[in-house]
Amino acid sequence: MDTFLIKALQLILALAFLVIIHEFGHFLFARMFGVRVEKFYIFFDPWFSLFKWKPKKKKKSGFWNDTEYGIGWLPLGGYCKISGMIDESMDTEQMKQPAKEWEFRSKPAWQRLLIMIAGVLFNFLLAILIYAGIVYATGEKYVRYQDTDMGYAYSDVAHRVGFMDGDIPLYADNEAVDSPEDNIKLMQASTVRVLRNHRDTVTLTIPSDFMLALNKEAESGSSNIPFMIYRIPTEVTQVMPGEGADKAGIKTGDRIIAVDGTSTPSLDTFLSTLQGHDGKKVDITVVRALKDTITLPVQLSESSKMGIGLQVDPSAFYKTQEKRYSLFASIPRGIEMGTERLTSYAKSMKLVFTKEGAKSVGGFGSIGAIFPEKWDWIAFWNIAAFLSVALAFMNILPIPALDGGHVLFLLYEVIFRRKPNEKFMEYAQMTGMALLILLLIYANGMDIVRLFK
């Protein structure tokens, strides 16, 4: 299947699942408090729907049978149409009628507040369950920062703030860091302490726009390193028959240590050194069986390739830590991971309001790009969990038309013991929807701009 289709399918599947869970949160709490839900739709259905179904009418109202269920054709989200509520349906005619006992507006403020918070709550709980399921099924296997004899290689942006290849991170804002899970803390820190040359401790001052600069670097493709990667030996795992390496006599298991006499002690230095030798013959120095040093002349392709596969798993060279979790132990770890992702996402959102941050905003194209090119369920669920956290955070923002906007007005009602004017609520809803549509157009427009750059 085409790479684009695989990514698109994963994106649609993830969004549909997250929307169902989010809207089901609203649905469940509404029905618990006796509020009717007129529609429950995945995706939006302006003018027509792809599918709709409503249970046969019964004499008595039931938990499920008052609602029309359907699938819209516009994959931009989904919705529950809750009776007696000013929402994206903008059903103002209903609001002109006398309030019915089963309507949202007839319920106590605390019940309405819980109904509105439920979608966000369910998305966050879903993320926790996914993370817990992943660690229960696969455990966690990683190489600790301090167990990397060769340290880390850093991108150009990281070099500019003071990181040097070989540095081993120790602290982010005086908090000890230990594993790749802590990379995000390093990106968001104000100061980072590293171990340099295995003997000196150096403190680096990190600029506030560091994460934005890393993001811009990744989008431009100007660096092969996404902030930092393990430095590992260059070990050959595969030799393609008939290619330059095969003809020169390079074998599986060889470790490459030099290109044309230039030392390449690690994979990152080998890859950068090999670039720019298009179509040339170069001398490749290898260590065979970890004892014999041999130099072989290798003819490179027009793209500086020599026809080999390389080991990229750091656990092949360094001591690994592995954690296994019981079913009960996986839950607190899931909570911890969900909370960490939410905190990191909230911190990164402040950068959106800077000039560079506004340029980095992306739409569905950017979201789809983070999915792998080949179907991988673990990767899929990891991304789905992160998107669920992001959806929860975005929806709780105090913007009219989002759940957070409704929560803001309900808190006003609880504090001042009176409801906001209904006309004001209608105008606020329309303004919020207009802002969201503009943001959607802008975000997806930026995807198109980047596509043609």
C-alpha positions in Angstrom: 0.0 0.0 0.0 1.2 3.5 -0.8 3.0 5.3 2.1 0.6 8.3 1.9 -2.5 6.0 2.2 -1.0 4.1 5.2 -0.4 7.4 7.0 -3.8 8.7 6.0 -5.5 5.5 7.2 -3.8 5.7 10.5 -4.7 9.3 11.0 -8.4 8.8 10.2 -8.6 5.7 12.4 -6.9 7.5 15.3 -9.1 10.6 15.0 -12.3 8.6 14.7 -11.4 6.6 17.8 -10.5 9.6 19.8 -13.6 11.5 18.7 -15.8 8.6 19.7 -14.3 8.4 23.2 -14.5 12.2 23.7 -18.1 12.4 22.6 -19.1 9.3 24.5 -17.8 11.1 27.7 -20.4 13.9 27.1 -23.0 11.3 26.1 -22.6 9.2 29.2 -22.7 12.0 31.7 -25.6 13.6 29.9 -27.7 10.4 30.0 -26.6 9.8 33.6 -28.2 13.1 34.6 -31.3 12.5 32.4 -30.4 14.9 29.6 -31.4 13.8 26.1 -28.8 13.5 23.4 -30.4 14.1 20.0 -27.4 13.2 17.9 -24.1 11.3 18.3 -22.0 11.7 15.2 -18.4 10.8 14.2 -17.3 13.6 11.9 -19.5 16.4 10.8 -22.5 16.1 8.6 -23.4 19.5 6.9 -26.2 18.9 4.3 -26.0 15.1 4.5 -24.4 12.1 6.3 -22.8 8.9 5.1 -24.7 6.8 7.6 -27.4 7.4 10.2 -29.5 5.2 12.4 -31.9 5.7 15.2 -33.4 2.9 17.4 -37.1 2.3 17.0 -39.2 4.6 19.1 -40.3 3.0 22.4 -43.1 4.2 24.7 -40.6 5.0 27.4 -37.4 7.0 26.9 -34.3 4.9 27.3 -30.6 5.3 27.7 -29.8 4.7 24.0 -33.1 5.1 22.1 -33.5 8.9 22.1 -30.4 9.5 20.0 -29.7 9.4 16.3 -26.3 7.8 15.6 -24.3 8.6 12.4 -21.1 9.2 10.5 -20.6 12.5 8.7 -18.6 13.1 5.6 -16.4 15.9 6.9 -13.5 14.3 9.0 -12.8 17.3 11.2 -14.1 16.0 14.5 -17.5 14.9 15.8 -20.3 16.0 18.1 -23.1 15.2 20.5 -26.2 17.4 20.0 -27.4 17.8 23.6 -31.0 19.0 24.1 -31.3 22.5 25.4 -27.7 23.6 24.9 -26.2 26.3 22.7 -23.6 24.4 20.8 -22.1 24.1 17.3 -25.5 23.1 15.9 -26.7 26.7 16.7 -30.2 25.5 17.2 -31.6 28.8 18.5 -35.2 27.9 17.8 -35.1 25.2 20.5 -33.7 27.7 23.0 -36.8 30.0 22.4 -39.1 27.3 23.7 -39.9 26.8 27.4 -37.2 24.6 29.1 -38.1 20.9 29.4 -37.0 18.8 32.3 -34.8 16.6 30.1 -32.8 19.5 28.7 -29.3 20.6 29.5 -30.4 24.1 30.6 -32.8 22.6 33.2 -30.1 20.8 35.1 -28.1 22.2 38.1 -24.9 24.0 37.2 -22.7 21.2 38.8 -24.3 18.6 36.5 -23.8 20.7 33.4 -20.2 21.3 34.4 -19.5 17.6 34.7 -21.2 16.9 31.3 -18.9 19.5 29.7 -15.7 18.3 31.4 -16.5 14.6 30.6 -15.1 14.7 27.1 -11.7 16.0 28.2 -11.7 13.6 31.1 -12.4 10.6 28.9 -9.6 11.6 26.5 -7.1 11.9 29.3 -8.2 8.6 30.9 -7.9 7.0 27.4 -4.3 8.1 27.1 -3.5 6.7 30.5 -5.1 3.4 29.6 -3.2 3.2 26.3 0.1 4.0 28.0 -0.6 1.5 30.7 -1.5 -1.2 28.1 1.7 -0.5 26.1 4.0 -0.9 29.2 2.1 -3.9 30.3 2.4 -5.6 26.9 6.0 -4.6 26.0 7.6 -3.3 29.2 10.2 -0.5 28.8 13.7 -1.2 27.4 16.2 1.6 27.2 19.9 2.6 27.5 20.5 5.0 30.3 22.3 8.2 29.5 25.3 7.4 31.7 25.7 3.9 30.2 26.7 5.3 26.8 30.5 5.1 26.7 30.5 7.4 23.6 27.9 9.8 24.8 25.5 11.5 22.4 25.6 13.2 19.0 23.7 16.5 18.7 22.1 18.5 15.9 23.4 21.8 14.6 20.9 23.8 16.6 21.9 21.9 19.8 25.6 22.6 19.0 24.8 26.3 18.7 23.5 26.5 22.3 26.6 24.7 23.6 26.1 20.9 23.4 29.1 19.0 22.1 29.2 15.5 20.6 30.0 13.1 23.3 28.2 15.0 26.1 26.2 13.0 28.5 23.1 14.8 30.0 23.0 14.8 33.8 20.4 17.4 34.9 17.6 19.5 33.4 16.9 22.5 35.7 18.6 20.6 38.6 16.3 17.5 38.0 18.3 14.4 37.3 17.7 12.9 33.9 18.2 9.2 33.1 16.7 8.0 29.8 15.4 9.0 26.4 12.0 9.6 28.1 13.7 12.7 29.6 14.7 14.2 26.2 11.7 16.5 26.3 12.8 17.8 29.7 16.1 18.7 28.2 14.4 20.6 25.4 12.3 22.6 27.7 14.8 23.3 30.5 16.4 26.7 31.2 19.7 25.1 32.2 21.2 21.7 31.4 24.2 20.1 33.0 26.2 17.6 31.0 29.3 15.4 31.6 32.0 16.2 29.0 34.9 14.0 28.2 33.8 11.7 31.1 35.4 14.1 33.6 34.1 17.7 33.4 30.6 18.9 34.4 29.4 21.8 32.2 26.3 23.9 32.7 24.5 25.1 29.5 22.0 27.9 29.3 19.1 27.0 27.1 17.3 29.7 25.2 13.5 29.9 25.5 13.0 29.3 21.8 15.2 26.2 21.7 12.3 23.7 21.1 11.0 25.9 18.2 14.5 26.0 16.7 14.7 22.2 16.9 11.3 21.9 15.3 12.2 24.2 12.5 15.5 22.3 11.9 13.6 19.0 11.7 11.1 20.4 9.2 13.8 21.8 7.0 15.6 18.5 6.9 18.9 20.3 7.4 20.1 17.8 10.0 20.0 14.0 10.2 19.9 14.3 14.0 16.6 15.1 15.8 18.2 17.0 18.7 20.3 14.1 20.1 21.0 10.5 19.3 23.2 7.8 20.8 26.7 7.7 19.5 27.3 4.0 18.5 29.9 2.2 16.4 29.4 1.9 12.7 28.7 -1.9 12.4 27.7 -3.5 9.1 24.6 -5.7 9.4 24.0 -6.4 5.7 25.9 -6.2 2.5 23.9 -5.9 -0.8 25.1 -8.3 -3.5 26.8 -6.6 -6.4 27.1 -3.2 -4.7 30.3 -1.3 -4.0 30.8 -2.7 -0.5 30.3 -6.3 -1.7 32.7 -5.9 -4.6 35.3 -4.4 -2.2 35.0 -7.3 0.2 33.3 -5.7 3.2 31.5 -8.3 5.3 28.7 -8.4 7.8 30.0 -7.7 11.3 32.8 -5.3 10.1 33.0 -2.0 12.0 33.9 1.0 9.9 36.4 3.3 11.6 37.6 5.7 8.8 36.7 7.1 5.4 39.7 8.1 3.2 41.8 8.4 6.3 39.3 10.5 8.2 38.5 8.9 11.5 34.8 8.0 11.9 34.5 6.7 15.5 30.7 6.7 15.5 27.8 6.1 13.1 26.9 9.8 13.0 30.4 10.9 12.0 30.6 8.1 9.4 27.3 9.2 7.7 28.3 12.9 7.6 31.8 12.1 6.4 30.6 9.8 3.6 28.3 12.6 2.2 29.7 14.5 -0.8 31.6 11.6 -2.3 29.0 11.0 -5.1 30.3 8.4 -7.6 33.8 8.4 -6.2 36.0 5.5 -5.0 36.9 5.9 -1.3 39.1 3.9 1.1 37.0 2.4 3.9 38.9 1.2 7.0 37.2 -1.5 9.0 37.9 -3.6 12.0 37.1 -7.2 11.4 36.2 -9.7 14.1 37.2 -6.9 16.6 40.9 -7.5 15.9 42.0 -7.1 12.3 42.2 -3.6 10.7 41.7 -3.6 6.9 41.4 -0.8 4.4 39.3 -1.5 1.3 38.7 0.7 -1.8 34.9 1.0 -2.3 33.1 2.5 -5.3 30.2 4.7 -4.2 27.0 5.3 -6.1 25.9 8.6 -7.4 24.3 9.3 -4.1 27.3 8.3 -2.0 25.9 4.9 -1.1 28.0 1.8 -0.8 25.2 -0.9 -0.4 25.3 -1.8 3.3 22.9 -2.1 6.2 24.0 -0.6 9.5 23.1 -1.4 13.1 21.1 1.4 14.6 19.9 -0.2 17.9 22.0 1.1 20.8 21.2 -1.9 22.9 23.5 -3.9 20.6 26.4 -2.1 22.1 25.4 -0.8 25.5 23.9 -2.3 28.7 20.2 -2.0 28.7 17.7 -1.4 31.4 14.4 -3.3 31.1 11.3 -2.8 33.2 8.4 -5.2 33.2 5.1 -4.2 34.7 2.3 -6.3 36.2 -1.3 -5.4 35.4 -1.6 -3.3 38.6 1.8 -1.7 38.3 1.1 -0.6 34.7 -1.7 1.7 35.8 0.4 4.1 37.9 3.0 4.1 35.2 0.3 5.0 32.7 -0.8 7.8 34.9 2.7 9.1 35.2 3.3 8.9 31.4 0.0 10.6 30.7 0.7 13.4 33.2 4.2 13.9 31.8 2.9 14.2 28.2 0.2 16.6 29.3 2.6 18.8 31.2 5.1 18.8 28.3 2.4 19.7 25.8 1.1 22.5 27.9 4.6 23.9 28.2 5.2 23.7 24.5 1.9 25.5 23.7 3.2 28.8 25.0 5.6 28.8 22.1 2.7 28.9 19.6 2.1 32.6 20.5 5.6 33.6 19.3 6.4 34.6 15.7 8.3 31.4 15.0 5.8 29.3 16.8 3.0 30.6 14.6 5.0 29.5 11.6 5.4 26.0 13.0 1.6 25.4 13.4 0.4 22.5 11.3 -2.8 20.8 10.4 -3.8 17.3 9.4 -0.8 16.9 7.1 1.6 17.6 10.0 -0.3 15.2 12.3 -0.4 12.5 9.6 3.3 12.9 9.1 4.1 11.6 12.6 2.6 8.2 11.9 5.1 5.5 10.6 5.3 4.6 7.0 4.7 0.9 7.8 1.9 -0.2 10.1 3.1 -0.7 13.6 0.5 -1.1 16.3 2.7 -0.1 19.2 3.7 3.1 17.3 0.1 3.7 16.3 -1.2 3.5 19.9 1.7 5.6 21.2 0.8 8.4 18.8 -3.0 7.9 19.5 -2.3 8.3 23.2 -0.3 11.5 22.6 -3.1 12.9 20.3 -5.7 12.1 23.0 -3.7 14.1 25.5 -3.4 17.0 22.9 -7.1 16.8 22.2 -7.9 16.9 25.9 -5.7 20.0 26.4 -7.0 21.9 23.4 -10.6 21.3 24.3 -10.3 22.6 27.8 -8.9 25.9 26.6 -11.4 28.7 27.6 -12.4 29.5 24.0 -16.1 29.7 23.1 -17.2 26.7 20.9 -14.8 24.5 22.8 -15.6 22.6 26.0 -13.4 25.0 27.9 -15.6 27.9 26.8 -18.7 26.2 28.1 -16.8 25.4 31.4 -15.8 29.1 31.7 -19.4 30.3 31.4 -20.6 27.6 33.9 -17.9 28.7 36.4 -19.2 32.2 36.0 -22.7 31.0 36.8 -21.5 29.0 39.8 -19.5 32.0 41.2 -22.1 34.8 40.5 -25.2 32.6 40.8 -26.7 33.8 37.5 -26.5 32.5 33.9 -24.8 34.6 31.2 -27.2 36.2 28.8 -28.4 33.8 26.1 -27.8 36.2 23.3 -24.3 36.8 24.6 -23.8 33.0 24.6 -25.0 32.7 21.0 -22.6 35.5 19.8 -19.7 34.0 21.8 -20.4 30.6 20.3 -20.4 32.0 16.7 -17.2 34.0 17.4 -15.5 30.9 18.8 -16.6 28.8 15.8 -15.3 31.5 13.4 -11.9 31.6 15.2 -11.6 27.8 15.1 -12.5 27.7 11.4 -9.8 30.4 10.7 -7.3 28.5 12.8 -8.1 25.3 10.9 -7.7 27.1 7.6 -4.4 28.6 8.7 -2.9 25.4 10.1 -3.7 23.4 7.0 -2.6 26.3 4.8 0.8 26.2 6.5 1.0 22.5 5.7 0.5 23.4 2.0 3.0 26.2 2.1 5.6 23.9 3.6 4.8 21.2 1.0 5.8 23.6 -1.8 8.9 25.1 -0.2 
